[in-house]
Amino acid sequence: MFEKLADSSGNVIGYRAIGTINASDYLKMEPEVKALVEKEGNIRMLIDLSEFQWEKMEAWLQDLKFGSEFRHEMQKMAIVGDKTWEKWMTYLARPFYARDAKFFHIADIDKAWAWLRE
């Protein structure tokens, strides 16, 4: 599931991915993100992967649809985690999810929020 993070404000929104992500998780998150895009125009997003386990295959299509729908409005995306493969995901985020994406170690989550608000 995706849990909205309390540090979200203005055009900056953050979510923690917890456990195994299903297609329905994207369907629950999408209206919130869409409403923020309609209100703010361009947005910035933090994804905390510290409690993420995996994404079910059924969710892959929803994941790609989410990226396709919002990539032009997503100015920045901060991916937060502690695994090497999560760092590599940041490179995939650039062409499919956001104009700019950056990886931060979980210990640097405050720096990630600060970067999004620059």
Secondary structure by P-SEA (a helix, b strand, c coil): cbbbbccccccbbbbbbcccccaaaaaaaaaaaaaaaaacccbbbbbbccccccccccaaaaaaaaaaaccccccbbbbbcccaaaaaaaaaaaaccccbbbbbcccaaaaaaaaaac
